[in-house]
Amino acid sequence: MKKLFALLLLIFINQISVAQKTVTLQDCETQFLKKNLFLLASQYNIDASKALTMQARIWDNPTITAELNAYNPERNKYFDVGKDGQKVFGIEQLIYLGGKKRNEIKLAQTNEQLAELQFNDLLRTLKLQLRKSFYTVYYNTKNIETTDKQLAHLENLINSYSIQAQKGNIPLKDVVRLQSLYLNFKNERMEVVNDNIEEQGNLKLLLNETENVVPVVSKEEFDKYLKTIDFDLKNFETEAIANRPDYLAKQKEIDANTLNVKWQKSLSVPDITVGATYDQRSGAFNNEANVTVGIPLPLWNKNKGNIKYAQTILEQSKVDKQNFELQLQTEITTAWTKWDESRQNYSVIKPTVNADFEAVYNGILINFQKRNISILEFTDFMESYNQATIQVNELKKKVALSAEELNSTINKDLF
């Protein structure tokens, strides 16, 4: 029975390990581009816009009409459509005037380009979310590992101290003090775990992945975010204007609205319908062949409402673009300031600080077990150590997240 239980436990542990997937940021982005459902769905918008462009190039079909005799009272004959009967055939084709078809095609092509820019902006936004979730999960996991290590040590101490307290060798208050610290760490851990569950869910959704993703970040990969970049708003803004698909989309919207105004104006120009008819007997003479021309009279409907509407939307899009340019300056300044502040805050930490923390932690733990330091000194240090270690990871996380936000704001890998 024990062997069976051990075997089942081994299988369970193996399944847990298999259900995790260790990946680098590059691995994530490769899978993201291939499998993300948001991108795949958005790609259909481009295909749909291309279909509308194709449709815009097509002219209306010609219209064929036929008039067949139903009853000839002179000959008392139904459907008298033979050689001595009566039938009329006609064909008509609508001819666009005023550049309607040309403007419609150009507008469809512009909307197609706009769909591509919107797709690229979605890609930019999701890529930022992917990188943020990646680094958040990584550093949250580091914090959880640190807390778990301390919880394991505390649990061992609590067990041994509980036994000693029952024997009367140490006061019960020392056990209570350790248990209080243990519960405090448990609560802090739960907050990080909850945040990590959320970010892990985002990461799996973005990657279209069923397994838990375990991010791996090398020292070189993190250190690239610490390089110095001087603030140059004009240069940053120029690059953002050239690279940001949402800004380019604003300009493309103006182009589309300009073409829409032209198209609406061209719709006010009457189209002409040309055709030909054949009349067997009811015309001025038998077997009559005629040419037909028709054009509507622009007396009441001159499309003024649609033209005015299109002009209003055009002016609105111009104001939106101006507002976006002002907003872009603020976004760039804010993103760079956040990154620079995070970088400077982390840079003041000595490179050996983590090793120093670990050495002191081990020393304090050993001395406490030997009763060389008091319970109060030990618990105070444990709280300080936990906070310091977590804060270092939080500083590194802020550096990475703010750097990626700056990258996304310029839409260029600055690091």
Buried (B, 14 or more C-beta within 10 A) or exposed (E): EEEEEEEEEEEEEEEEEEEEBEBBBEBBBEBBEEEBEBBEEBBEBBEEBBEBBEEBEEEEEEEEEEBEBEEBEEEEBEEBBEEEBBBBBBBBBBEBEBBBBBBBBBBBBBBBBBBBBBBBBBBBBBBBBBBBBBBBBBBBBBBBEBBEEBBEBBEEBBEBBBEBBEEEEBEEEBBBBBBEBBEBBEEBBEEBBEBBEBBBEBBBBBBBBEEBBEBEBEEEBBEEBBEEBEEEEEEBBEBBBEBBBBBBBBBBBBBBBBBBBBBBBBBBBBBBBBBEBBBBBEBEEEEBEEEEEEEEEEEEEBBEEBBEBBBEBBEEBBEEBEEBBEEBBEBBBBBBEBBBEBBEEBEEBEEEEBEEBEEBBEEBBEBBBEEEBEBEEBBBBBBEBBEBBBEBBBBBBBBBBBBBBBBBBBBBEBB
